[in-house]
Amino acid sequence: MPKPLKNHLKVEKKYLESVKGFTLSHHFSCTPGTLWKALLDEVAWTEWLDMSSAEWTSALPFGVGTTRTVKLPEHQINEVFVAWEDDKRMAFRFDQSTLPVKAAAEDYRILQTEQGCELQWTLRVSAIFPVQQLVFRQIRRTLAAGLPKLASLIAKNPVRFS
């Protein structure tokens, strides 16, 4: 039987700056635009993360207010985007999920570098201790393992993300 979805606090962009979080960075040998296209590709998420599906549930054009549903092997997360700058930044809050958190948000920032670009990912979570630490650890571990896979996916499929 599927776990029931829980509503989370409707945090906005300022939550990303005001709550203690964790940031992870990874270098990519591609342009910011190429990395951005890979992040918009629903199927790509399932190729570099342990994710069953990622489905945009809003019509184009995407921006602040866009929604997406992510299904993991044991969880579902309905996301609402609270920040959006094409080729530079996307950030979303967990609107509903099966996770035991009060609030959560992720922020993906792409910075141009001399050798390509850097993705800075930040996670913010509000939950009771020790749940907060468990969620941090699991998501951080998953992303740390996945980002090199994303870099490889982009390198092997340059036409797909151009």
C-alpha angles and dihedrals in degrees: 000000000000118000114252118254116246125207114239132204110285096240121180136207094289089063087068091061100035105050123068111254146158127261127201125185132199131182121229126195093220139078121278088247092057092049090047091054090051090052090052093051108100095201094047091065089062090051097057103028134047090257129136094205145341114203127183105223096187128075123248136302096063121211142120107344094030114139133213135178119216122193121199125185091269105012145049127210125192108201133199117197114232099176129033132171114161112245091002117055146006123174129175141180126221101251094179132356146149090246120110096242134119093213139351137176137179127206123199115192124180118205124190114238133182090255098041123291144312127229115213112195121190127187125197121187133178113196140123118284124287093019091065092056092046092052091046092050096047097046093042092050091048093049094043089055093042103050095070087049089053090051090051092046091053092046092051095045108039094152093051092059100035 
